[in-house]
Each structure stands twice: as structure tokens, then as C-alpha cells.
Amino acid sequence: MYPWVYEAKYGLDHAWSELFVEKPHRTPAEEAALPEAERLDIMAQRNSFPELPLINYTTQYGLGCFEGLKAFPQADGSVKIFRPDENGKRMKRSMEGLRMPGFPVDMFVAGVTETVRRNLEAGFNVAYDPKWETDSFVNASAVYIRPFSYAEPGIGLGLSSYPWVIVGMTPVGSYFDPDASTAAITTDKLRATPGGTGWIKCNANYVTPILVKRWANDQGYMEAIFLDMNQKYIEEGSSCNIFFRMTDGTLVTPELGDTILPGINRASVLTLARDMGVKTEERKVAMDEVMANCVECFVTGTAAGVSYIESITHKGTKATFGNGSMGELSRELLVTLKGIQYGSRPDTHGWMFAV
Ligand SMILES: *Cc1c(COP(=O)(O)O)cnc(C)c1O
């Protein structure tokens, strides 16, 4: 975890106040050289926030929401953030969906940007490595930014009227092991139910995906695929959206609704595919259709990027897509999106925000 953290608080005066907090640190090189116990001690101090209540609606009931976005090192030494305005808009919608005051989008973008800048200035950065380009950025690193809401003290079932918004960040590598199997398996457990909070990046939504993903991993699968209540239509991966390229060349993804998280990478990939002249559809996608007609499959998300899925096993039957390696369109979308993020492709849609 990087030392600079952003803290905004909704006050009794119904206005947001903000604070940039510098947690204990040395230089990254000094910290790396410390004996393990001392290093862990600094990390523990860095992740300790005595001003925040331990017992509240977020820690007790999962009444809170979060975001995940990344800042990408560029070849010229600068850093750029991918679509923070979209994360800010979703954070506001999520908070309002949980009946909290929504955090203003302009404060979100400015707060995130300034916190990244302060961490860079303190020497906490990810250096651009030219070799990433030759492996299609599959192993590239970035700064992962985690904004989240946090409720005021409370133990009854209550709404949060005076939340905090906290932003922390940490360096990350690739989410999926590039050398591991990319097979997926469907689950009959439900990630989200109609009328629930599936459309919100709500803390309470992630327990079932964590359990199911571990169940899938334990059997050698990289990812678990969630279906709808009737076990007919595909919804999502454990924390990523899903795409299918059908035999007729169309790129299809499940349509948004109250059980699907509106991913920013999902929206970006749809835009990039349309730019490439690929026909796209957002609609219900039946598991039977995928088993019969799909030639490429991939999942998208801030953590996953564009990660291809070699096969899906459903009720004991395995469908392998193409020849089981990354498909042509999946690769082109991966390389285009990563290229825009790391600055090797033109940012034609104005998605990258300078720090
Ligand atoms: C965060 C998330 C995604 C991906 O959203 P991005 O904005 O692309 O990172 C997809 N599904 C779920 C359930 C998520 O929580």
C-alpha cells in the first residue's frame, strides 16, 4: 500500500471536506531493504486509521461500495489514469443506490489524481518497461487505485448519512497467471438476484463470488461463470464482464440490468470493437447458444483487462473455443486497450487523464 491516502467526509453541514493523509513511510528502496518484521510494521502503520470507526454499517453489514481503477506508467516517465471520470460517475450512482449522499464526480477525479501525484512525488511509482510491449502488455504493472465508501459508527440496521470516501492505492501486476489454464466452469450459485444490489459495486455482493472462485480454482479452473436465476442465461465472471464472439463474427455480451455490473472495460471494449467494424450486440446470451456457436470468449475488468477464456465446462460438458488459445479478435482488443493505456496506441477517445 502506498503512503498517501485520500479521505473525504460528508459533514453535518451537508458538505464534503477532504484531507490528504501521509502515512508512515521511507523510500521504496529503503523499505524493500528492511528486515521483514520492520517492513511489516511500517505496512501495518500505513493501514491503520484510528480516526475511522471499527463498528459501522460497512464492517457489520457490507453497506458500502467501492471502485477499482488504474494509473498506467508511460514510456516518457509520466503516469496516466484510465477513465477516472467513469469510475467517479459509477461511485456516485453506487452511493446513491445505497441511499448515501453521492460523492461529486469532479472531487473524485481531482482527489484520485492528486493522491496518485503525491505518491509519485514520494517515489512510489511503477516504472515503464519496454519489454512489456513485446508480450502484448500481458505481464505489465500498474498502480491499482481503490476508492471506497465507509459508514459512520452504528450497530443497528441503518443507512449511512455521513459517510467517508477513502482512496488508497497499491502497485499490481497481472491478475490472472498468464501461464496457467484459462478454463472456466459455470456455477449454479447466484452472484446477484433481480431487485438486489448486483448493479452496484456494493461490498455485500462479493462473498459468493469469492467462495465460488475458490471452488473453481481448487478444481483447476481460472474463473467461475455465473448464470441467471433460471440457469439459462449467462451473467458475469466472478468480478468481470464476459464477451463471446459467435460463428457469424458478432461480438456479444449480456445486456445490462440490475444483476449485471456495468463495467467500464466492458463499455470500452464495445467501443473499440465497433471502431474495428465488428458487429456488437448487448442482449441475453443463453448458455446453450455459447456451447453451440461461440468461437472466442474473454472476460473484461480493471483487474482482468481483456483475458481470454479457452473453454467453459457446463454441467459436465466442456466447450473449447477456437483451438483453445487466444482468439484473433480477443488479442486485437487486448493489444488495443493496453496500447491506449500504456501510450503505445493513440488515445482516440480521450480516455487517459494525465496526473
Ligand atoms: C468491477 C466489476 C466488473 C468490472 O468493471 P470495470 O469497471 O471494467 O473494472 C465487472 N463485474 C463485477 C461484478 C465487478 O465488480
PDBQT file of the ligand as one rigid body, heavy atoms in Angstrom, charges set to zero:
ROOT
HETATM    1  C1  LIG A 401     -15.702  -4.202 -11.028  1.00  0.00    +0.000 C 
HETATM    2  C2  LIG A 401     -16.507  -5.287 -11.658  1.00  0.00    +0.000 A 
HETATM    3  C3  LIG A 401     -16.505  -5.515 -13.052  1.00  0.00    +0.000 A 
HETATM    4  C4  LIG A 401     -15.597  -4.785 -13.995  1.00  0.00    +0.000 C 
HETATM    5  O1  LIG A 401     -15.782  -3.403 -14.015  1.00  0.00    +0.000 OA
HETATM    6  P1  LIG A 401     -14.642  -2.466 -14.616  1.00  0.00    +0.000 P 
HETATM    7  O2  LIG A 401     -15.196  -1.098 -14.471  1.00  0.00    +0.000 OA
HETATM    8  O3  LIG A 401     -14.460  -2.854 -16.038  1.00  0.00    +0.000 OA
HETATM    9  O4  LIG A 401     -13.427  -2.702 -13.806  1.00  0.00    +0.000 OA
HETATM   10  C5  LIG A 401     -17.350  -6.483 -13.547  1.00  0.00    +0.000 A 
HETATM   11  N1  LIG A 401     -18.134  -7.231 -12.730  1.00  0.00    +0.000 NA
HETATM   12  C6  LIG A 401     -18.148  -7.046 -11.399  1.00  0.00    +0.000 A 
HETATM   13  C7  LIG A 401     -19.056  -7.875 -10.567  1.00  0.00    +0.000 C 
HETATM   14  C8  LIG A 401     -17.336  -6.071 -10.825  1.00  0.00    +0.000 A 
HETATM   15  O5  LIG A 401     -17.337  -5.894  -9.505  1.00  0.00    +0.000 OA
ENDROOT
TORSDOF 0
